[in-house]
Amino acid sequence: MANKFIIQKAHWNSDQVQLINVRTQVFVEEQQVPRDIEIDGKDAECSHVKALNLDGEVIGTARLLPTNYIGRMCVLKAYRHLGIGAEMLSYFINYARQNHIPSLRLNAQISAIAFYQKYGFICDSEVFIEADIEHIHMTLSLAD
C-alpha cells in the first residue's frame, strides 16, 4: 500500500505559518506547553522537515538545530501511527549521514523513548522536566 503522506524539506520563510499551526495544535493545545516556550525564536536557524497529506496540507513537522539537536517533532493526532514520525526521523538521520554529522541528539518525552530506541538512540541522562513534561536526553552516534 502506498504512503498517504509525503515527507519533504520545509523552508521556514515560506512554510512557517503551516509549521507553527501543526506545532500549536500538538504542543500548545494538546500538551499544554506554553506558547512562549514552544515558539522559542530558534526556527530561522534550523533545518525543517514537513509531512504533507495527499491534499498538500502540513500534518507533521520536525526541526534540526545547528547544534545537531532534533526537536519539535510532531504529527497531528488524526495522522499518528502511520509511520510519519519514523519517516521524518529517517530524513534527519540520512541528512546527518550525508553531511558527516557524527551524532544527533534530542530530548525525548518519556512516552517516546521506545520509538527513538528503534533507530539506535540511547538514553544518556536522568529524567528531567521540560514544559511540565518528563523528558530524557538521547543520542544517536553516527560515527563509523
TORKOL-4160 file (C-alpha; in steps of 0.2 Angstrom, whole numbers, padded with zeros to 4 digits, m for minus):
144
<pt num="1" X="0000" Y="0000" Z="0000"/>
<pt num="2" X="0007" Y="0017" Z="m0005"/>
<pt num="3" X="0010" Y="0030" Z="0009"/>
<pt num="4" X="m0004" Y="0043" Z="0011"/>
<pt num="5" X="0009" Y="0056" Z="0015"/>
<pt num="6" X="0024" Y="0065" Z="0008"/>
<pt num="7" X="0040" Y="0070" Z="0018"/>
<pt num="8" X="0050" Y="0084" Z="0011"/>
<pt num="9" X="0061" Y="0098" Z="0016"/>
<pt num="10" X="0052" Y="0113" Z="0023"/>
<pt num="11" X="0058" Y="0131" Z="0021"/>
<pt num="12" X="0055" Y="0142" Z="0036"/>
<pt num="13" X="0052" Y="0158" Z="0027"/>
<pt num="14" X="0038" Y="0151" Z="0016"/>
<pt num="15" X="0031" Y="0137" Z="0027"/>
<pt num="16" X="0032" Y="0144" Z="0045"/>
<pt num="17" X="0013" Y="0148" Z="0046"/>
<pt num="18" X="0009" Y="0130" Z="0042"/>
<pt num="19" X="0023" Y="0123" Z="0053"/>
<pt num="20" X="0018" Y="0134" Z="0068"/>
<pt num="21" X="0000" Y="0129" Z="0066"/>
<pt num="22" X="0004" Y="0110" Z="0067"/>
<pt num="23" X="0015" Y="0113" Z="0082"/>
<pt num="24" X="0002" Y="0124" Z="0091"/>
<pt num="25" X="m0011" Y="0110" Z="0089"/>
<pt num="26" X="0000" Y="0097" Z="0096"/>
<pt num="27" X="0011" Y="0105" Z="0109"/>
<pt num="28" X="0001" Y="0120" Z="0115"/>
<pt num="29" X="m0017" Y="0114" Z="0113"/>
<pt num="30" X="m0015" Y="0095" Z="0116"/>
<pt num="31" X="0000" Y="0095" Z="0128"/>
<pt num="32" X="m0002" Y="0112" Z="0136"/>
<pt num="33" X="0015" Y="0118" Z="0133"/>
<pt num="34" X="0016" Y="0137" Z="0135"/>
<pt num="35" X="0016" Y="0146" Z="0118"/>
<pt num="36" X="0031" Y="0156" Z="0123"/>
<pt num="37" X="0041" Y="0140" Z="0126"/>
<pt num="38" X="0035" Y="0132" Z="0110"/>
<pt num="39" X="0039" Y="0147" Z="0099"/>
<pt num="40" X="0057" Y="0150" Z="0105"/>
<pt num="41" X="0064" Y="0161" Z="0091"/>
<pt num="42" X="0077" Y="0147" Z="0085"/>
<pt num="43" X="0067" Y="0141" Z="0070"/>
<pt num="44" X="0075" Y="0153" Z="0057"/>
<pt num="45" X="0092" Y="0145" Z="0060"/>
<pt num="46" X="0085" Y="0127" Z="0059"/>
<pt num="47" X="0083" Y="0114" Z="0045"/>
<pt num="48" X="0065" Y="0109" Z="0045"/>
<pt num="49" X="0055" Y="0094" Z="0038"/>
<pt num="50" X="0037" Y="0093" Z="0034"/>
<pt num="51" X="0024" Y="0079" Z="0031"/>
<pt num="52" X="0010" Y="0083" Z="0019"/>
<pt num="53" X="m0006" Y="0073" Z="0017"/>
<pt num="54" X="m0011" Y="0070" Z="m0001"/>
<pt num="55" X="m0021" Y="0086" Z="m0002"/>
<pt num="56" X="m0005" Y="0095" Z="0002"/>
<pt num="57" X="m0009" Y="0100" Z="0020"/>
<pt num="58" X="0005" Y="0100" Z="0033"/>
<pt num="59" X="0001" Y="0086" Z="0045"/>
<pt num="60" X="0018" Y="0084" Z="0054"/>
<pt num="61" X="0035" Y="0093" Z="0056"/>
<pt num="62" X="0052" Y="0092" Z="0065"/>
<pt num="63" X="0067" Y="0103" Z="0065"/>
<pt num="64" X="0086" Y="0101" Z="0067"/>
<pt num="65" X="0096" Y="0114" Z="0076"/>
<pt num="66" X="0113" Y="0119" Z="0071"/>
<pt num="67" X="0119" Y="0110" Z="0087"/>
<pt num="68" X="0113" Y="0094" Z="0079"/>
<pt num="69" X="0098" Y="0093" Z="0091"/>
<pt num="70" X="0082" Y="0086" Z="0083"/>
<pt num="71" X="0066" Y="0095" Z="0091"/>
<pt num="72" X="0048" Y="0100" Z="0089"/>
<pt num="73" X="0044" Y="0083" Z="0081"/>
<pt num="74" X="0025" Y="0081" Z="0080"/>
<pt num="75" X="0011" Y="0074" Z="0070"/>
<pt num="76" X="m0007" Y="0079" Z="0070"/>
<pt num="77" X="m0017" Y="0067" Z="0080"/>
<pt num="78" X="m0028" Y="0061" Z="0066"/>
<pt num="79" X="m0012" Y="0056" Z="0056"/>
<pt num="80" X="m0002" Y="0047" Z="0070"/>
<pt num="81" X="0003" Y="0028" Z="0069"/>
<pt num="82" X="0005" Y="0029" Z="0050"/>
<pt num="83" X="0024" Y="0030" Z="0050"/>
<pt num="84" X="0025" Y="0049" Z="0048"/>
<pt num="85" X="0036" Y="0052" Z="0063"/>
<pt num="86" X="0048" Y="0037" Z="0058"/>
<pt num="87" X="0050" Y="0045" Z="0040"/>
<pt num="88" X="0053" Y="0062" Z="0047"/>
<pt num="89" X="0066" Y="0055" Z="0059"/>
<pt num="90" X="0074" Y="0045" Z="0045"/>
<pt num="91" X="0075" Y="0061" Z="0035"/>
<pt num="92" X="0086" Y="0069" Z="0048"/>
<pt num="93" X="0097" Y="0053" Z="0051"/>
<pt num="94" X="0100" Y="0052" Z="0032"/>
<pt num="95" X="0104" Y="0071" Z="0031"/>
<pt num="96" X="0116" Y="0069" Z="0046"/>
<pt num="97" X="0125" Y="0054" Z="0037"/>
<pt num="98" X="0126" Y="0064" Z="0020"/>
<pt num="99" X="0133" Y="0079" Z="0029"/>
<pt num="100" X="0146" Y="0069" Z="0040"/>
<pt num="101" X="0137" Y="0074" Z="0056"/>
<pt num="102" X="0144" Y="0062" Z="0070"/>
<pt num="103" X="0129" Y="0062" Z="0081"/>
<pt num="104" X="0111" Y="0068" Z="0083"/>
<pt num="105" X="0104" Y="0072" Z="0100"/>
<pt num="106" X="0086" Y="0075" Z="0106"/>
<pt num="107" X="0076" Y="0077" Z="0122"/>
<pt num="108" X="0063" Y="0064" Z="0121"/>
<pt num="109" X="0047" Y="0064" Z="0130"/>
<pt num="110" X="0047" Y="0048" Z="0141"/>
<pt num="111" X="0032" Y="0041" Z="0131"/>
<pt num="112" X="0043" Y="0041" Z="0115"/>
<pt num="113" X="0059" Y="0033" Z="0122"/>
<pt num="114" X="0055" Y="0016" Z="0113"/>
<pt num="115" X="0052" Y="0025" Z="0097"/>
<pt num="116" X="0069" Y="0033" Z="0097"/>
<pt num="117" X="0077" Y="0017" Z="0103"/>
<pt num="118" X="0072" Y="0008" Z="0087"/>
<pt num="119" X="0083" Y="0020" Z="0077"/>
<pt num="120" X="0098" Y="0017" Z="0089"/>
<pt num="121" X="0096" Y="0032" Z="0100"/>
<pt num="122" X="0102" Y="0029" Z="0118"/>
<pt num="123" X="0096" Y="0037" Z="0134"/>
<pt num="124" X="0111" Y="0047" Z="0142"/>
<pt num="125" X="0103" Y="0057" Z="0156"/>
<pt num="126" X="0092" Y="0056" Z="0170"/>
<pt num="127" X="0074" Y="0061" Z="0168"/>
<pt num="128" X="0071" Y="0079" Z="0168"/>
<pt num="129" X="0056" Y="0091" Z="0167"/>
<pt num="130" X="0054" Y="0102" Z="0152"/>
<pt num="131" X="0037" Y="0112" Z="0150"/>
<pt num="132" X="0030" Y="0102" Z="0164"/>
<pt num="133" X="0033" Y="0086" Z="0154"/>
<pt num="134" X="0045" Y="0072" Z="0158"/>
<pt num="135" X="0060" Y="0071" Z="0146"/>
<pt num="136" X="0076" Y="0061" Z="0144"/>
<pt num="137" X="0091" Y="0066" Z="0133"/>
<pt num="138" X="0095" Y="0054" Z="0120"/>
<pt num="139" X="0110" Y="0052" Z="0107"/>
<pt num="140" X="0112" Y="0043" Z="0091"/>
<pt num="141" X="0130" Y="0040" Z="0086"/>
<pt num="142" X="0133" Y="0040" Z="0068"/>
<pt num="143" X="0152" Y="0038" Z="0068"/>
<pt num="144" X="0159" Y="0024" Z="0059"/>
